[in-house]
C-alpha cells in the first residue's frame, strides 16, 4: 500500500491557538486607543500650525497695506504714528517706531 500523506502533514500536529485573556484584549484595545489619540493630536497640531501661519501672513499683508497707505501723505504717516502711540503699550514695541516708553 502506498503512503499518500506527505511527511510534514503526518508529523506536524496542529497547535491550538492560545486565546487571549480579557485583560490582554483590553490592553491591546487601550494601546490602539492611545495610538489613535496621538494621531488625532498630531493632526490637530498640524491644523493649528497651518491656521497660525495663515493668520500671521494675513497680519503681514494688512500691515503692509496700512503702511503703504500711510506713507502716501505726511498727514497719513503722522496719523499712523499717533494711532500706534495710543495702541502700543509694551516698551520694546514702542521702540520699534521711535516712541517713548509709557510712564
C-alpha positions as CSV (number, residue, x, y, z in Angstrom):
1,X,0.0,0.0,0.0
2,X,1.3,3.4,-0.9
3,X,1.5,6.3,1.6
4,X,-0.3,9.4,0.2
5,X,0.4,11.7,3.1
6,X,3.5,13.9,3.0
7,X,5.8,13.7,5.9
8,X,5.1,17.3,7.0
9,X,1.4,16.6,7.5
10,X,2.0,13.3,9.3
11,X,4.4,14.8,11.9
12,X,3.1,18.3,12.3
13,X,0.3,18.3,14.8
14,X,-1.9,21.4,14.8
15,X,-1.1,23.5,17.8
16,X,-4.2,25.0,19.4
17,X,-4.1,28.8,19.4
18,X,-3.7,30.3,22.8
19,X,-6.7,32.5,23.5
20,X,-6.1,35.9,24.8
21,X,-7.3,36.8,28.2
22,X,-9.8,39.6,28.7
23,X,-7.0,41.6,30.3
24,X,-4.8,41.1,27.3
25,X,-7.6,42.1,24.9
26,X,-8.3,45.2,27.0
27,X,-4.6,46.1,27.0
28,X,-4.4,45.8,23.2
29,X,-7.5,48.0,22.8
30,X,-6.1,50.6,25.1
31,X,-2.9,50.6,23.1
32,X,-4.9,51.2,19.9
33,X,-6.9,54.0,21.6
34,X,-3.7,55.6,22.7
35,X,-2.3,55.5,19.2
36,X,-5.5,56.9,17.8
37,X,-5.4,59.7,20.3
38,X,-1.8,60.5,19.4
39,X,-2.8,60.6,15.7
40,X,-5.7,62.9,16.5
41,X,-3.4,65.2,18.5
42,X,-0.8,65.3,15.7
43,X,-3.5,66.2,13.1
44,X,-4.9,68.9,15.5
45,X,-1.3,70.3,15.8
46,X,-0.8,70.4,12.1
47,X,-4.1,72.2,11.6
48,X,-3.3,74.7,14.4
49,X,0.1,75.4,12.9
50,X,-1.4,75.9,9.4
51,X,-4.0,78.3,10.9
52,X,-1.4,80.2,12.8
53,X,0.8,80.5,9.6
54,X,-2.2,81.8,7.7
55,X,-3.1,84.3,10.4
56,X,0.5,85.6,10.5
57,X,0.5,86.0,6.8
58,X,-2.8,88.0,6.9
59,X,-1.3,90.3,9.6
60,X,1.8,90.9,7.5
61,X,-0.3,91.8,4.4
62,X,-2.7,94.1,6.4
63,X,0.3,95.8,7.9
64,X,1.9,96.3,4.5
65,X,-1.3,97.8,3.2
66,X,-1.7,100.2,6.1
67,X,1.9,101.2,5.9
68,X,1.7,101.8,2.2
69,X,-1.4,103.9,2.6
70,X,0.0,105.9,5.5
71,X,3.2,106.8,3.5
72,X,1.2,108.5,0.7
73,X,0.9,111.7,2.7
74,X,2.7,113.4,5.6
75,X,-0.7,113.5,7.5
76,X,-1.2,109.8,6.9
77,X,2.2,108.9,8.4
78,X,1.6,111.3,11.4
79,X,-1.9,109.7,11.9
80,X,-0.4,106.2,11.9
81,X,2.3,107.2,14.5
82,X,-0.4,108.8,16.6
83,X,-2.6,105.7,16.5
84,X,0.4,103.5,17.2
85,X,1.3,105.6,20.2
86,X,-2.2,105.0,21.6
87,X,-2.3,101.3,20.7
88,X,1.2,100.1,21.7
89,X,1.8,99.5,25.4
90,X,5.0,97.4,25.5
91,X,8.2,99.4,25.6
92,X,10.0,97.2,23.1
93,X,7.1,97.5,20.7
94,X,7.0,101.3,21.1
95,X,10.8,101.5,20.5
96,X,10.4,99.9,17.0
97,X,8.5,103.1,16.0
98,X,10.7,105.5,17.9
99,X,8.1,106.1,20.6
100,X,9.0,106.8,24.2
101,X,8.2,104.2,26.9
102,X,5.0,104.8,28.8
103,X,5.3,106.1,32.3
